[in-house]
Amino acid sequence: MLRRRLLAASLMLAAAPATRAQVASGPFLPLRLGVDRALVESGLARSLQHAFGADTGIAVKLVGGPALAVLDAVRDGEVDAALTNAPDAEERLDKQGLVHDRRPIAAGEFVVVGPAPPRVRGKAPPAVGKSGVDALAHIQELATGAPDSLVFLSAGDGSGTHVAEQALWRTTHIEPVAPWYVAADAKSGFVAQVRARGAYALVERGAWSAQGGAPLAILAEGDPLLVESVHAMRAFRITHPAGKIFVAWIAGGRGRAVVAVHRGYRTP
């Protein structure tokens, strides 16, 4: 009976994506979706969760955490599916056959933020740079002259944001150090901490669009090195009855429509 209901839902989604599929969530537990923290902070994960539930009647439970920990959980069968932004780590699992149906669902970027440069009277405000490498080099130069005068706040948690930040420091050939390089509190929202401390940081654009702003500003954006790719995938070790339906929906027209109207993202 359950299989017939799920098959009916699949056919309805294919034939009429905007129509709510009559699939009761009662016969099985909610689909556990592991999600990188930035995708929770930005609101994208919750928007997809609500739209999928409205279309299918299938409950989804969001399990937020850093991308690398989420990928460990989907590898070990602790969550049924994942939504992450750490493509290198995802590809390693995919090549080992430890995740199925990995599909691109959104594209975004990481940006460098920090205290806005002072405005000079009678002159245009300083232009936002494109190079993340130049931005980090400038921050390190400022810190060298006065290490107690600024803070660079790192997510420090294995999230997609942290992975991208570490890769950028390596490209810059700079090893950030205390006292100016500080790890954020993993128990609190990252963007909120960056703003509260008036810190420099690398943040995810969607999360910044949702929660960022004064007293900080974007200092570098549009860097090809900081492109973000968000993928959905389902677990290999466990098979939730709605796993295939979820991945097909989120990578299809309905999921893409949700992504297209969400600030900070575009469809891949």
Contacts in CASP RR format, 6 or more apart in sequence:
PFRMAT RR
TARGET T0000
AUTHOR 0000-0000-0000
METHOD contacts of the structure
MODEL  1
MLRRRLLAASLMLAAAPATRAQVASGPFLPLRLGVDRALVESGLARSLQH
AFGADTGIAVKLVGGPALAVLDAVRDGEVDAALTNAPDAEERLDKQGLVH
DRRPIAAGEFVVVGPAPPRVRGKAPPAVGKSGVDALAHIQELATGAPDSL
VFLSAGDGSGTHVAEQALWRTTHIEPVAPWYVAADAKSGFVAQVRARGAY
ALVERGAWSAQGGAPLAILAEGDPLLVESVHAMRAFRITHPAGKIFVAWI
AGGRGRAVVAVHRGYRTP
1 27 0 8 1.000
2 27 0 8 1.000
2 28 0 8 1.000
2 241 0 8 1.000
3 241 0 8 1.000
5 22 0 8 1.000
5 23 0 8 1.000
5 24 0 8 1.000
5 27 0 8 1.000
6 23 0 8 1.000
6 241 0 8 1.000
6 242 0 8 1.000
6 245 0 8 1.000
8 21 0 8 1.000
8 22 0 8 1.000
8 23 0 8 1.000
9 21 0 8 1.000
9 22 0 8 1.000
9 23 0 8 1.000
9 56 0 8 1.000
9 58 0 8 1.000
9 245 0 8 1.000
10 244 0 8 1.000
10 245 0 8 1.000
10 248 0 8 1.000
12 19 0 8 1.000
12 21 0 8 1.000
12 22 0 8 1.000
13 21 0 8 1.000
13 55 0 8 1.000
13 56 0 8 1.000
13 245 0 8 1.000
13 248 0 8 1.000
13 249 0 8 1.000
13 254 0 8 1.000
17 55 0 8 1.000
17 249 0 8 1.000
17 252 0 8 1.000
17 253 0 8 1.000
17 254 0 8 1.000
18 55 0 8 1.000
18 254 0 8 1.000
19 55 0 8 1.000
20 54 0 8 1.000
20 55 0 8 1.000
20 56 0 8 1.000
20 57 0 8 1.000
21 55 0 8 1.000
21 56 0 8 1.000
21 57 0 8 1.000
22 57 0 8 1.000
23 56 0 8 1.000
23 57 0 8 1.000
23 58 0 8 1.000
23 242 0 8 1.000
23 245 0 8 1.000
24 57 0 8 1.000
25 57 0 8 1.000
25 58 0 8 1.000
25 59 0 8 1.000
28 240 0 8 1.000
28 241 0 8 1.000
28 242 0 8 1.000
30 58 0 8 1.000
30 59 0 8 1.000
30 60 0 8 1.000
30 61 0 8 1.000
31 58 0 8 1.000
31 59 0 8 1.000
31 60 0 8 1.000
31 61 0 8 1.000
31 80 0 8 1.000
31 81 0 8 1.000
31 240 0 8 1.000
31 242 0 8 1.000
31 243 0 8 1.000
31 246 0 8 1.000
32 61 0 8 1.000
32 63 0 8 1.000
32 78 0 8 1.000
32 79 0 8 1.000
32 80 0 8 1.000
32 81 0 8 1.000
32 240 0 8 1.000
33 45 0 8 1.000
33 49 0 8 1.000
33 60 0 8 1.000
33 61 0 8 1.000
33 62 0 8 1.000
33 63 0 8 1.000
33 79 0 8 1.000
33 80 0 8 1.000
33 81 0 8 1.000
33 82 0 8 1.000
33 83 0 8 1.000
33 246 0 8 1.000
34 62 0 8 1.000
34 63 0 8 1.000
34 64 0 8 1.000
34 65 0 8 1.000
34 70 0 8 1.000
34 73 0 8 1.000
34 74 0 8 1.000
34 79 0 8 1.000
34 81 0 8 1.000
34 82 0 8 1.000
34 83 0 8 1.000
34 84 0 8 1.000
35 45 0 8 1.000
35 62 0 8 1.000
35 63 0 8 1.000
35 64 0 8 1.000
35 65 0 8 1.000
35 70 0 8 1.000
35 82 0 8 1.000
35 83 0 8 1.000
35 84 0 8 1.000
36 64 0 8 1.000
36 65 0 8 1.000
36 66 0 8 1.000
36 67 0 8 1.000
36 70 0 8 1.000
36 83 0 8 1.000
36 84 0 8 1.000
36 85 0 8 1.000
36 86 0 8 1.000
36 159 0 8 1.000
36 160 0 8 1.000
37 64 0 8 1.000
37 65 0 8 1.000
37 66 0 8 1.000
37 157 0 8 1.000
37 159 0 8 1.000
37 161 0 8 1.000
37 189 0 8 1.000
37 190 0 8 1.000
38 85 0 8 1.000
38 159 0 8 1.000
38 160 0 8 1.000
38 161 0 8 1.000
38 190 0 8 1.000
38 203 0 8 1.000
38 204 0 8 1.000
38 206 0 8 1.000
38 207 0 8 1.000
39 45 0 8 1.000
39 83 0 8 1.000
39 84 0 8 1.000
39 85 0 8 1.000
39 204 0 8 1.000
39 207 0 8 1.000
39 230 0 8 1.000
40 46 0 8 1.000
40 62 0 8 1.000
40 64 0 8 1.000
40 65 0 8 1.000
41 189 0 8 1.000
41 190 0 8 1.000
41 191 0 8 1.000
41 204 0 8 1.000
41 206 0 8 1.000
41 207 0 8 1.000
41 210 0 8 1.000
41 211 0 8 1.000
42 204 0 8 1.000
42 206 0 8 1.000
42 207 0 8 1.000
42 209 0 8 1.000
42 210 0 8 1.000
42 262 0 8 1.000
42 263 0 8 1.000
42 264 0 8 1.000
42 265 0 8 1.000
43 210 0 8 1.000
43 262 0 8 1.000
44 106 0 8 1.000
44 206 0 8 1.000
44 230 0 8 1.000
44 258 0 8 1.000
44 259 0 8 1.000
44 262 0 8 1.000
44 265 0 8 1.000
45 62 0 8 1.000
45 64 0 8 1.000
45 83 0 8 1.000
46 62 0 8 1.000
47 258 0 8 1.000
47 262 0 8 1.000
48 83 0 8 1.000
48 250 0 8 1.000
48 255 0 8 1.000
48 258 0 8 1.000
48 259 0 8 1.000
49 60 0 8 1.000
49 62 0 8 1.000
51 254 0 8 1.000
51 255 0 8 1.000
51 258 0 8 1.000
52 58 0 8 1.000
52 60 0 8 1.000
52 246 0 8 1.000
52 249 0 8 1.000
52 250 0 8 1.000
52 254 0 8 1.000
52 255 0 8 1.000
53 59 0 8 1.000
53 60 0 8 1.000
55 249 0 8 1.000
55 254 0 8 1.000
56 242 0 8 1.000
56 245 0 8 1.000
56 249 0 8 1.000
58 242 0 8 1.000
58 245 0 8 1.000
58 246 0 8 1.000
60 246 0 8 1.000
63 70 0 8 1.000
63 73 0 8 1.000
63 79 0 8 1.000
64 70 0 8 1.000
65 157 0 8 1.000
65 159 0 8 1.000
66 155 0 8 1.000
66 157 0 8 1.000
66 158 0 8 1.000
66 159 0 8 1.000
66 160 0 8 1.000
66 162 0 8 1.000
66 186 0 8 1.000
67 84 0 8 1.000
67 85 0 8 1.000
67 86 0 8 1.000
67 89 0 8 1.000
67 158 0 8 1.000
67 159 0 8 1.000
67 160 0 8 1.000
67 163 0 8 1.000
68 86 0 8 1.000
68 89 0 8 1.000
68 158 0 8 1.000
68 159 0 8 1.000
68 160 0 8 1.000
68 163 0 8 1.000
69 158 0 8 1.000
70 79 0 8 1.000
70 82 0 8 1.000
70 84 0 8 1.000
71 82 0 8 1.000
71 84 0 8 1.000
71 86 0 8 1.000
71 89 0 8 1.000
71 90 0 8 1.000
71 93 0 8 1.000
73 79 0 8 1.000
73 82 0 8 1.000
74 80 0 8 1.000
74 81 0 8 1.000
74 82 0 8 1.000
74 93 0 8 1.000
74 98 0 8 1.000
74 99 0 8 1.000
74 233 0 8 1.000
74 234 0 8 1.000
74 235 0 8 1.000
75 93 0 8 1.000
75 98 0 8 1.000
75 99 0 8 1.000
75 235 0 8 1.000
75 236 0 8 1.000
75 237 0 8 1.000
76 237 0 8 1.000
77 235 0 8 1.000
77 236 0 8 1.000
77 237 0 8 1.000
77 238 0 8 1.000
79 235 0 8 1.000
80 234 0 8 1.000
80 235 0 8 1.000
80 238 0 8 1.000
80 240 0 8 1.000
80 243 0 8 1.000
81 232 0 8 1.000
81 233 0 8 1.000
81 234 0 8 1.000
81 235 0 8 1.000
81 240 0 8 1.000
81 243 0 8 1.000
81 246 0 8 1.000
81 247 0 8 1.000
82 99 0 8 1.000
82 232 0 8 1.000
82 233 0 8 1.000
82 234 0 8 1.000
82 235 0 8 1.000
83 105 0 8 1.000
83 230 0 8 1.000
83 231 0 8 1.000
83 232 0 8 1.000
83 250 0 8 1.000
84 90 0 8 1.000
84 160 0 8 1.000
84 230 0 8 1.000
84 231 0 8 1.000
84 233 0 8 1.000
85 160 0 8 1.000
85 204 0 8 1.000
85 228 0 8 1.000
85 229 0 8 1.000
85 230 0 8 1.000
85 231 0 8 1.000
86 158 0 8 1.000
86 159 0 8 1.000
86 160 0 8 1.000
86 163 0 8 1.000
87 229 0 8 1.000
87 231 0 8 1.000
88 163 0 8 1.000
89 163 0 8 1.000
90 99 0 8 1.000
90 102 0 8 1.000
90 231 0 8 1.000
90 233 0 8 1.000
93 99 0 8 1.000
93 233 0 8 1.000
94 102 0 8 1.000
94 233 0 8 1.000
97 236 0 8 1.000
98 236 0 8 1.000
98 237 0 8 1.000
99 233 0 8 1.000
99 234 0 8 1.000
99 235 0 8 1.000
99 236 0 8 1.000
100 233 0 8 1.000
100 234 0 8 1.000
100 235 0 8 1.000
100 236 0 8 1.000
101 232 0 8 1.000
101 233 0 8 1.000
101 234 0 8 1.000
101 244 0 8 1.000
101 247 0 8 1.000
102 231 0 8 1.000
102 232 0 8 1.000
102 233 0 8 1.000
103 231 0 8 1.000
103 232 0 8 1.000
103 233 0 8 1.000
103 247 0 8 1.000
103 250 0 8 1.000
103 251 0 8 1.000
104 229 0 8 1.000
104 230 0 8 1.000
104 231 0 8 1.000
104 251 0 8 1.000
104 268 0 8 1.000
105 230 0 8 1.000
105 231 0 8 1.000
105 232 0 8 1.000
105 250 0 8 1.000
105 251 0 8 1.000
105 255 0 8 1.000
105 256 0 8 1.000
105 259 0 8 1.000
105 268 0 8 1.000
106 229 0 8 1.000
106 230 0 8 1.000
106 259 0 8 1.000
106 262 0 8 1.000
106 265 0 8 1.000
106 266 0 8 1.000
106 267 0 8 1.000
106 268 0 8 1.000
107 227 0 8 1.000
107 228 0 8 1.000
107 229 0 8 1.000
107 230 0 8 1.000
107 265 0 8 1.000
107 266 0 8 1.000
107 267 0 8 1.000
107 268 0 8 1.000
108 204 0 8 1.000
108 205 0 8 1.000
108 206 0 8 1.000
108 227 0 8 1.000
108 228 0 8 1.000
108 229 0 8 1.000
108 230 0 8 1.000
108 264 0 8 1.000
108 265 0 8 1.000
108 266 0 8 1.000
109 205 0 8 1.000
109 221 0 8 1.000
109 222 0 8 1.000
109 223 0 8 1.000
109 226 0 8 1.000
109 227 0 8 1.000
109 228 0 8 1.000
110 161 0 8 1.000
110 164 0 8 1.000
110 165 0 8 1.000
110 202 0 8 1.000
110 203 0 8 1.000
110 204 0 8 1.000
110 205 0 8 1.000
110 226 0 8 1.000
110 228 0 8 1.000
111 202 0 8 1.000
111 203 0 8 1.000
111 205 0 8 1.000
111 208 0 8 1.000
111 218 0 8 1.000
111 219 0 8 1.000
111 220 0 8 1.000
111 221 0 8 1.000
111 222 0 8 1.000
111 226 0 8 1.000
112 132 0 8 1.000
112 135 0 8 1.000
112 136 0 8 1.000
112 200 0 8 1.000
112 201 0 8 1.000
112 202 0 8 1.000
112 218 0 8 1.000
112 219 0 8 1.000
112 220 0 8 1.000
112 221 0 8 1.000
113 194 0 8 1.000
113 200 0 8 1.000
113 201 0 8 1.000
113 202 0 8 1.000
113 203 0 8 1.000
113 208 0 8 1.000
113 212 0 8 1.000
113 216 0 8 1.000
113 217 0 8 1.000
113 218 0 8 1.000
113 219 0 8 1.000
114 194 0 8 1.000
114 198 0 8 1.000
114 199 0 8 1.000
114 200 0 8 1.000
114 201 0 8 1.000
114 216 0 8 1.000
114 217 0 8 1.000
114 219 0 8 1.000
115 150 0 8 1.000
115 198 0 8 1.000
115 200 0 8 1.000
115 215 0 8 1.000
115 216 0 8 1.000
115 217 0 8 1.000
116 125 0 8 1.000
116 126 0 8 1.000
116 215 0 8 1.000
116 216 0 8 1.000
116 217 0 8 1.000
117 125 0 8 1.000
117 126 0 8 1.000
117 219 0 8 1.000
119 125 0 8 1.000
119 126 0 8 1.000
128 217 0 8 1.000
128 218 0 8 1.000
128 219 0 8 1.000
128 220 0 8 1.000
128 221 0 8 1.000
129 135 0 8 1.000
129 219 0 8 1.000
129 220 0 8 1.000
129 221 0 8 1.000
130 220 0 8 1.000
130 221 0 8 1.000
130 222 0 8 1.000
130 223 0 8 1.000
131 220 0 8 1.000
131 223 0 8 1.000
132 168 0 8 1.000
132 172 0 8 1.000
132 220 0 8 1.000
132 223 0 8 1.000
132 225 0 8 1.000
132 226 0 8 1.000
133 168 0 8 1.000
133 171 0 8 1.000
133 172 0 8 1.000
133 223 0 8 1.000
133 225 0 8 1.000
134 220 0 8 1.000
135 219 0 8 1.000
135 220 0 8 1.000
136 168 0 8 1.000
136 169 0 8 1.000
136 172 0 8 1.000
136 174 0 8 1.000
137 172 0 8 1.000
137 174 0 8 1.000
139 150 0 8 1.000
139 152 0 8 1.000
139 200 0 8 1.000
140 172 0 8 1.000
140 174 0 8 1.000
140 176 0 8 1.000
142 149 0 8 1.000
142 150 0 8 1.000
143 149 0 8 1.000
143 150 0 8 1.000
143 152 0 8 1.000
143 180 0 8 1.000
143 181 0 8 1.000
147 179 0 8 1.000
147 180 0 8 1.000
148 179 0 8 1.000
148 180 0 8 1.000
150 180 0 8 1.000
150 199 0 8 1.000
150 200 0 8 1.000
151 180 0 8 1.000
151 182 0 8 1.000
151 197 0 8 1.000
151 198 0 8 1.000
151 199 0 8 1.000
151 200 0 8 1.000
152 176 0 8 1.000
152 180 0 8 1.000
152 181 0 8 1.000
152 182 0 8 1.000
152 199 0 8 1.000
152 200 0 8 1.000
152 201 0 8 1.000
153 182 0 8 1.000
153 183 0 8 1.000
153 184 0 8 1.000
153 190 0 8 1.000
153 193 0 8 1.000
153 194 0 8 1.000
153 197 0 8 1.000
153 199 0 8 1.000
153 200 0 8 1.000
153 201 0 8 1.000
154 162 0 8 1.000
154 165 0 8 1.000
154 176 0 8 1.000
154 181 0 8 1.000
154 182 0 8 1.000
154 183 0 8 1.000
154 184 0 8 1.000
154 201 0 8 1.000
154 202 0 8 1.000
155 161 0 8 1.000
155 162 0 8 1.000
155 165 0 8 1.000
155 183 0 8 1.000
155 184 0 8 1.000
155 190 0 8 1.000
155 201 0 8 1.000
155 202 0 8 1.000
156 162 0 8 1.000
156 183 0 8 1.000
156 184 0 8 1.000
156 186 0 8 1.000
157 183 0 8 1.000
157 184 0 8 1.000
157 186 0 8 1.000
159 190 0 8 1.000
160 204 0 8 1.000
161 190 0 8 1.000
161 202 0 8 1.000
161 203 0 8 1.000
161 204 0 8 1.000
161 207 0 8 1.000
164 202 0 8 1.000
164 226 0 8 1.000
164 228 0 8 1.000
165 202 0 8 1.000
167 225 0 8 1.000
168 202 0 8 1.000
168 225 0 8 1.000
168 226 0 8 1.000
169 175 0 8 1.000
169 176 0 8 1.000
171 225 0 8 1.000
182 199 0 8 1.000
184 190 0 8 1.000
184 193 0 8 1.000
184 194 0 8 1.000
185 193 0 8 1.000
190 201 0 8 1.000
190 203 0 8 1.000
190 207 0 8 1.000
191 203 0 8 1.000
191 207 0 8 1.000
191 208 0 8 1.000
191 210 0 8 1.000
191 211 0 8 1.000
191 212 0 8 1.000
192 211 0 8 1.000
193 199 0 8 1.000
194 201 0 8 1.000
194 203 0 8 1.000
194 212 0 8 1.000
194 216 0 8 1.000
195 211 0 8 1.000
195 212 0 8 1.000
195 213 0 8 1.000
195 215 0 8 1.000
195 216 0 8 1.000
198 215 0 8 1.000
198 216 0 8 1.000
199 216 0 8 1.000
200 219 0 8 1.000
202 226 0 8 1.000
203 212 0 8 1.000
204 228 0 8 1.000
205 221 0 8 1.000
205 228 0 8 1.000
205 264 0 8 1.000
205 265 0 8 1.000
206 262 0 8 1.000
206 263 0 8 1.000
206 264 0 8 1.000
206 265 0 8 1.000
208 218 0 8 1.000
209 263 0 8 1.000
209 264 0 8 1.000
210 263 0 8 1.000
229 268 0 8 1.000
230 265 0 8 1.000
232 246 0 8 1.000
232 247 0 8 1.000
232 250 0 8 1.000
232 251 0 8 1.000
233 247 0 8 1.000
234 240 0 8 1.000
234 243 0 8 1.000
234 244 0 8 1.000
234 246 0 8 1.000
234 247 0 8 1.000
249 255 0 8 1.000
256 267 0 8 1.000
259 265 0 8 1.000
259 266 0 8 1.000
259 267 0 8 1.000
260 266 0 8 1.000
260 267 0 8 1.000
END
